[in-house]
Amino acid sequence: MTLFKIAKNLETIREEPFKLEKEIHRLTEKNLKIIFNLEFVKSEFSINNFRIDTLAFDKETNAFVIIEYKRDKNFSVIDQGYAYLSLMLNNKADFILEYNENQNNTLKRNNIDWSQSRVIFISPSFTTYQREAINFKDLPIELWEIKRYCNETVSFEQIQKTGAQESIKAITHKNDKINKVAKEIKVYTEDEHLEKATEEIKELYEKLRNLILNLDNIEIKPKKFYIAFIAGTNIIDIHIQKKALKMWINLQKEQLNDPKNISRDVSSTGHWGNGDYELQINSDDDLEYIMSLIKQSLRKNKK
């Protein structure tokens, strides 16, 4: 992708490649919250002859995230990714101890959802083979390309899966390490969330989904208990029930203008999803109005 500066005539903004992997490492760690909404735990965490570039924690999923930085292209994202996940699952106490020694909070084993663990690889570019290797619908591995430009700007872009339908479990019989990790780590899909819904609710979700995706550059990320719609950060999270859609609008108390009062304040109660406003629907009667509420969250949370 070529970037241009708007002047009298368009001027090309040249890419300024990273000379060292360490530059990518430092830049990412310093801005983990902004880029990935992750909590920094430890840099260069060493365990059992492995060295993890960055150990982070995702408070939304209550899971650890391993981040690796690569400038070379001669590595297998599948082999390395599952090696790191296997290392984590076999040394859970060490990861908890590392978190507790570096944070003000104290994690206990039952505070962590190990099934939501994942690995992120960050590189200036990935090969066609590496891009194809992640094309499984339930792979707990993400690829992100980083680019730096001469006008002091940086981009992070996730490599998207292209219509992935096959499960990683289809190849687990060939690799004991993948097989073991796949049994404990779960990557959720929209289809799995929709399995329990009636046909009417599936249709309602599809209508709402399409309306949300038409707003902007929205990304869908299915989580364990809900489906997140993200524009930099979550704007709305939807939990699919058998006969209804329950959703949480990601705005803090008193930030939402809801003259019809169809949402309820859950700021002082336990709930899934992000934000202090919860609502539930089982028909499309109020979709247009609900979209006006979602747009408020988008304006507030878009990065």
N, C-alpha and C positions, 0 to 999 in steps of 0.2 A: 504494500500500500504506500503510495507516494503522498506526502503531505506538502501543502503549499501555504505560504504566507500571503495574505491579501495586501498587496501594495498597488502601485499604479498598474503594474502587470503582476500576475501571479509569480511568486518566487519559490523555488523548490527549497524545502527544509531538509537538509541533508541528514542522513543517519550518522551518528557518531558512535561507532561500535565500542563495546567494553573491551578494554585491554586485558583485564584480569577477572577471573571468577570472583575474587574477593570483593570487587567493586559491586557486583550484583548482590552478593551476600550482605554486605553492610547496608546498602540502600534498602533492601527488602526488610531486613530485621528492624531497621529504624522506623519503618512505616507499616508494620504488620497490621496494626489496627485499621489504618486507612485503606489498605489494599484488600485485605482478606477478612477484616473484622475478627482477627485472632489475637490471643493474648501470648506475648512472648514469654518463654520459659527459660531456654538455655541455648547458647551458641556453642557449636562443636561439642555436643554431648557424646562422650565416649563410653561404650559398653561392649564387652565381649569381642574385642578386636574390630568393632564397627565404630565409625565416627559419624554421627548425625549432624549435618550442617546446622540446621535450626530445629529445635523442638518447640512446638507451639501448642496452645490449648484452645479449643473451640467451645465457648460457653453456651452457645445455642444448642449444640448437640451433646455437650458434656463429654467430649472425646479429644484425645491427643491427635495432633497433626504433625507429621514429619515433612520437612521441606529440604529438598536437595537442589543445589545449583550446578548447572552443567554448561561448559563451553564446548566440550568435545561432543561428537555425534556418535561415537562408537560405544554405545551402551544400550542394554536392553531394559526398557522401562518396566516390563513385566517382571523379569528376573530380579532386578534391583528393588522394585517396589514391594514385591512379596517377601523378599529377604528382610527388608526393614519392618514390615508388618509382623512377620514371624518373630523377629527379634523382640518386638514390643510385647506380643502376646505371651512370649516365654519369659519375660522379665518385667511383669506388671509392677511389682513392688518397687523396682528401681526407678521406673518412670514416675510413680507416685511420690517417692522420696525426693526425686529431683525437683518436682513441682513444689513440694512443701518447703524445700530448702531455699527456693528462689522467689516465692510469693508470700504475701501476707496472709492469704487464705490457706486453709488446711483441707486437703482432699482425702477422703477415705475411699477404700476400694469400691464400695457400693454407690459412691457419688459418680462413678465413671461409666459411661456406656461404651464399652470396648468394641461393640459391634459397629460403631460409627467412626472408627479410626480410619485414617486415610493418609495417603502420601501425595505431595505436590512436587513436581519437578519444574524448575524454572530455567529457561535457556534462551539465548538470543534466537535460536531456531531449532526445529526438530526435523528429522528426515521423514520421508514419505512412509518408510517402514515403521518408524516410531509412532506416527500419527495413526496408522492402520492398527497398530498393536493395541491401542486403547479402545477399539471399537466394539466393546462389549457393554451391554446395557447395565451390568451390575459390577463394574470394575471400580475398586476404591482408590483409583490412581488418577490424578489430574495433571495435564500438561499446560504450562503457561509460558507464552513467549514474551520476552521483555525487549523493548527497543528504546534506545536513547537517541535524542536528536540534538542538533547543534544549537537550537534555541532554548536549551536547558529544560526540555520536556522529556518525559518518560511515559511509555505505554506498557501496560500489562494486559495481555489478551489470552483468554483460555481457549485452547484448541477443543472445538466441539466435536462430539461423536456424530457420525453421519448415518442416521437412521439405524443405530445399533439395535439388533433384535436378539442376537445369540447371547446366551449366558456364559460367563467365564467357567461355570461348572461343567460345560461341555468338554473342556480340555483338562479338567482337574485330574482325571485318571492317569495323565501323562506325567504329573508332577506332584510328588507327595507334599512339598511345601505349600504349593498353591491350594491343594486339597484341604490341608489342615487350616489354613487361614480362611478359606472360603466358608468353612463350616462355622466360624465364629464371627466373621465380619459380614455385615449385610448392607448392600446398597439398594435403596428403595426406588420404586418406579411409580409413575402415575397409574399404570394399569393395576398394580397391586392395591393401591388405595381405592380404586374404583370397584374392585371385586365384590365388596360387600354392599354396594349401593343398588337401589332399584333402577330400572331403565329410565324412569322419570328424573331421578337425581343425577344419573350419568349425563342425561341431556341438559339438565340445568347447569351442571358443572361445565360442560362443553361451551354453552352460551356465555357464561361468565368468564371462562378462560379466554375465549376469543376476544371479548370486549377488553379485557385487561391487556392482552398482548398487542392490541391495536393502539394502546396509549403511547408506547415508546419502545425503547430497546429493553424489553423485559426478559429476564431469564427465569426459567422454571427449575426449581431444585426440590425434588421430593425428599422429605425428611422422614423420620421414624413415625411421627404422629400427625404430620400435616404436610401439605404441599406449599412450599414457599415461592412467592413471586417477588423477584429481586430486581432492583434498578440501582446498583451500587450497594444497597442494603435492602432488607426486607421491606416491602410496602404493605403486603397483606399475606397472611397464612391461612390456608383453608384445610379444615379437617372434614373428610367425607364420611358421613354417617349413612346408615341404610336408607333413611327417609328424609334426610336434611343435609344442608351444608352449614357447618359452623365455621366462623371465620374471625380472625383478630386483625384489626387495623392498627398498623404500627405508628401510633401517635400517643403521646403521654396525656395524662389526665388534663382536661380543660383545653387541649389543643384541637379537638375535633368540633367542627360546627355541624351539629346534627339536629336541625329543627324538628324533624319528625320523631326524634327520640326512639329510633329503632334499635340503637345499640345500647349496651349496658356497661357500666363502669366496673372493670374487674381489677383495678389497680391494687386492691387490698385482698384479693383472693388468688389462690393458686390456679394457674391455667396454662395450657400449651400456647405456643405461638408468641409473637412479639407485639408489644403495645398494650394499652390499657382499655381498649374498646373491643367488645365481643358482640357479635350478632349471629343469628341463625335464620336460615330461610329454607322453604321447601317448594317455592314457586318463583316464577320470573316476574311477579307483579311489581316488585320494587327495584328491579335491576338497574334501571336508569338512575334512580336516586342513589343506590348503593355505589354506582360508579362515581358519582359526585363525591362520595366520602373517600373512595379509594384515590381519587385524583388529589385530594388534600394530602394524603399520605405520600403520594408520589412527589408532590412539590416540596414537601418537607425533607424527604429522605433521599431523593435522587442525588447521585454524586457525579 
